[in-house]
Amino acid sequence: MDRLNTNMWLVVVVLLLGIIPFKALGQKEQVNYQPQLNTTNIKEVVAAMSLEEKIDIVVGPGMGNRRSTAVIGRIGGAVPGAAGRTNAIPRLGIPSTILADGPAGLRIDPKRKNDDATYYATAWPTGALLASSWDTDLVQKVGASMGNEVLEYGVDILLAPGVNIQRNPLNGRNYEYYSEDPYLTGHIGSAMINGIQSNGVGTSIKHFVANNQETNRQEVDAIVGERALREIYLKGFKIAIKNSNPWTVMTAYNQVNGKYASENDDLLIKILREDWGFDGYTVTDWFGGKNRVAQMWAGNNMLQPGGRSQKSQLMEAVENGTLKVEDLDRNVECILNIIVKTPSFKQFKFSNKPDLKAHADLARSAAAESMVMLKNNGALPLKKETKVALFGVTSYNIYIGGTGSGDVNEAYSVSIAEGLEKGGFIVDESLKAIYTSHIENDLVENPKLKKASFGVTRLIPELELEQLVDKYASVTDVAIYTIGRNAGEHSDRRIDNDFNLSDIEKENIRQISDAFHRLGKKLIVLINSGGVIETTSWKNNTDAILLCWQPGQEAGNAVADIINGTDNPSGKLTITFPEKYEDTPSAKSFPGIPVEKPDQAFYEEGIYVGYRYFNSFNVTPSYEFGYGLSYTTFEYSGLSLSKSKFKDSIDLEFTITNIGERAGKEVAQLYLSAPSGKLDKPSAELRKFAKTRLLQPGESQTISFTLKGKDLASFDTERSMWIAEPGEYKVNIGASSVDFRLSEIFKVKKEIEVEKVNKALVPLVDIQELSK
């Protein structure tokens, strides 16, 4: 009895001292088991978590204070203006991590409460421009610098890059994306990811998948054939994920063949995890999807920005059995696997002082490297001290990037006028004053134009030049006219007065051309746009056309570097410029039905996107995919294949020689023509590309490629298999998708089964797909 009383007193003393919680007597309660998260004990940590804590990991904390210059809003924590964060669980050593936009540079607030410092980020050339460099080394350098800003500003994951296909010229977010071609998209995307993640921060490749329009993007069902999905819309993601292993994947808003992307287990488990082996976590686009429980069991690991209602829905679902704890645990584990990689977990002491000057220098050279010269009859380059009549509103009010989550809060931007003046040209001051006054007056009347947040912005109206043209033709040496277009998130572009030039713009170009040509002087047109525009109706009035896309904060300086010949243009088109919008293969089905607010978008062009359509159906474009001029000339020679019959692989090489008078770079492109057997095939498809080093006049470089089975393969829907059919294959080496300089033949004796994949994403309705 005395012994029993002694034991009871010991229990009382222990409880009073708080050494063992009362509930722990006789059982091992989860709440008392507190492992600290590390790279080796993730399953153990998940087992130690309460249900509430697990839900806290898979659901973000909500928007917080939205009084911010950022588009999405300000989150709590150290980085105002970042798009979101994850919840912390301190007792288990799980920190909060920070997620921020975006694809053209880190998007955070430049000003903070009770803080006199500024936190600007570099506004880089947009994706559409960077991809036009066709230079993966350059893109990786840009990514490394972009990632340095992510790291030094205390962010863990950058919500970029966007690798959706530029299916249609009217998509408002084409400026963020790289190309109409998935092979080019995938390799540019992987270079960007490798660069960013070299800093020990993460990326979120997006928007997975078929987010190819902004019109009703959160509801529309993208109805796409299995082969088109695999060969066109998924392939860029596949290449980038396998070559660079992004930490996260952001799911698209739209539905894909009847299911929201974030609720689609075919997409997120069968394809992403099982077929491709992705091992990071998936996250919704902000507020994406409808059914939170379906998102969890489909493998969409994290819901952003999150909120109480979502947490309540998941809690109720677990309690009533509609969501298994095992599914929740799987999602938590995927997220923790990434959290342990982050700077926040490693307690990195960020400086808030990235080298913005060095990054601006790189932004300038990258923009110049990527610009595409569409036409030049000797007008460019111009000699310094040339007197310039600079026409066009955008010459003075440039679009350095698009709107929405791809926007950046930069310290400054350089207009074309400013860049030309710094580049040694004399910009006519009286004409400059006329435009400056016009712009200032319009902005006073329309103050919201100064910084649009979303969608297609209203363009400042162009001046009707009339008698001005003759005056300036007589007192200047050359005319430069800039065409400006902007676009972005939430809305798509228009055909009239956007894709097509306005009547005033066409008349201005005609009048300038006539007046300057009468005096033996030249007209140069600059295109400062986030997307493709019509060029056929006016290009013959010009002497040179330089496609600048949206060049980032150093825009004007980069333009000047091309115009004065400091840099030789070496960019090539990554998207076809049609003669008219109706020539675009998706024109009839974009943005879907009904047109105003489409419920369904039928991808009736199938695999015939961009140049695959134009070349296969003999439709002449204004400027073809892969096209771009230089100040010098290149010769291709000596194509040789290692063998004439394919087995496992074929090596090939050829030589490029600069036969012109200026140093320059060339983009060599390999297009493969495959035999049409069981499967319908485009006339040729991009399979390899390489950019030369800077070649001096007379200098040569040998380019080598290796073709493997995957480079020959097409997707056989019936067997869910990538196959290379037997027959004769033609290797075409050239300077664009139609300018082939060299060709050779090799044969495949029998069918090659390259890769078997899951049957997935089968359309629920018939699609009348285009075929030859």
PEKAPE-V78511 format. One line per field, one symbol per residue. ss: DSSP state (H for helix, E for strand, L for the rest). phi: phi as a letter, one per 40 degrees, with the letter a starting at -180 (. if undefined). psi: psi as a letter, one per 40 degrees, with the letter a starting at -180 (. if undefined). A space follows every 10 residues. Layout:
ss->???
phi->???
psi->???
This chain:
ss->LHHHHHHHHH HHHHHHHLLL LHHHLLLLLH HHLLLLLLLL LHHHHHHHLL HHHHHHHHEL ELLLLLLLLL LLLLLLLLLL LLLEELLLEH HHLELLLEEE ELLLLLLLLL LELLELLLLL LLLLLLHHHH HLLLLHHHHH HHHHHHHHHH HHLLLLEEEL LELLLLLLLL LLLHHHLLLL LHHHHHHHHH HHHHHHHLLL LEEEEEEELL LLLLLLLLLL EEELLHHHHH HHHLHHHHHH HHHHLLLEEE ELLLEELLEE HHHLHHHHHH HHHHHLLLLL EEEELLLLLL LHHHHHHHLL LEELLELHHH HHHHHHHHHH LLLLHHHHHH HHHHHHHHHL LLLLLLLLLL LLLLLHHHHH HHHHHHHHHH LEEEEELLLL LLLLLLEEEE ELHHHLLLLL LLEHHHLLLL LLLLLHHHHH HHLLLEELHH HHHHHHHHHH HHHHHLHHHH HLLLLLLLLL LLLLLLLHHH HHHHHLLEEE EEEELLLELL ELLLHHHHHL LLHHHHHHHH HHHHHHHHLL LEEEEEEELL LLLLLLLLHH HLLEEEELLL LLLLHHHHHH HHHLLLLLLL LLLLLLEELL HHHLLLLLLL LLELLLLLLE EELLLLLLLL HHHHHHLLLL EEELLLLLEL LLLEEEEEEE ELLLELLLEE EEEEEEEELL LLLELLEEEE EEELLLLLLL LLLLEEEEEE ELLLELLLLE EEEEEEEEHH HHLEEELLLL EEEELLEEEE EEEELLLLLE EEEEEEEELL LEEEEELLLL LLLLLLLLLL LL
phi->.dcccccccc cccccccgcb ddcccgaccd cccbccdacb bccccccccc dcccccccbc chcgcccacc cchccchcbd gccaabccbd cbgbccbbba cacbhcbbcc bbcfaccbbc bcccdcdccd cccfbccccc ccdccccccd cccgbcbcca ccbccccbcc dcbdcccbac bcccdccccc cccccccccg bbbbcabcag cbabcfccbc cccbcdccdc cbcccccdcc cccbfdcbbc cccccbfgbd dcbbcdccbc cccccbgcbc bbbcccgcgb ccccccccgc cbbbcgiccc cccccccccc gcbccccccd cccdccdcdc ccdcccfccc cgbccccccc ccdccccccb cbccaabhcb ccccgccbcc bhdccbbccc acbgcccbcc caabccdccc ccchcbcdcc cdcccccccc cccccbcccc accbgccccc dccccfcdcc dcccbbcabb bbcbabaicg accbccfacc cccccccdcc ccdccccdbg bbbbbbbbac acbcbccbcc cbbabbccfb cgccdccccc ccccgdbcdb cbcbacccca dcccccdcbc chbcccaccb bccccfccbg cdcdccbfcc ccacdgcicb cbbbbbagcb bcacbcagab caaabbbcbc bbcabbbcbb bbbbccbcbc bccabcbaaa bcccccdgcb acbbbbcbdc cccbccccbf acbbcchcbb cbbacacbcc bbaabbbbcb dbccacbcca fcdcbcbccc ac
psi->dddddddddd ddddddeedh ideeheigid dehgihhaee fddddddeii dddddddehi eadahegiei ddihiiaegh eidiiiiigd defhiiihhi iaeeihhihd iihfheiigi ihhiiidddd dedfgddddd dddddddddd deefidhhgi ihfihgdhee hdedddidie hddddddddd ddddddeeee iiighihhif geidhfdedi hhhhiddddd dcdddddddd ddeegidihh iidiihfeii deehdddddd dddddefhea iiiiiheiid hdddddeeeh dhhieaiddd ddddddddde eehidddddd ddddddddde eidddefhgi degigddddd ddddddddde ihhdihfedi iiiiehhhhh ihdedegihe iaiaeeiigi diihiddddd ddeeihhhdd dddddddddd dddddgdeed gidiahihih iiihdbeddd ddddeidihh hhhhhiiaid iiiidhfcdi iidddddddd ddddddddef iihhhhhgie iiihedeede eidihhhebh eadfdddddd dddeedihhe iiheihhidi deehdeddeh eahiddghdi hhgeebeghb ddddddefhh idhiheihii eaiihhifhi idiehhhdih iiiihhhhea eiiiiihhhh hhhiihbdhh iidiiheiii hiihhiheii hhhhihhidd deiihhddef ihihiiahhh hhhaeaeegh diiiiiihdi hhhdhhiihi fhieiihgii i.
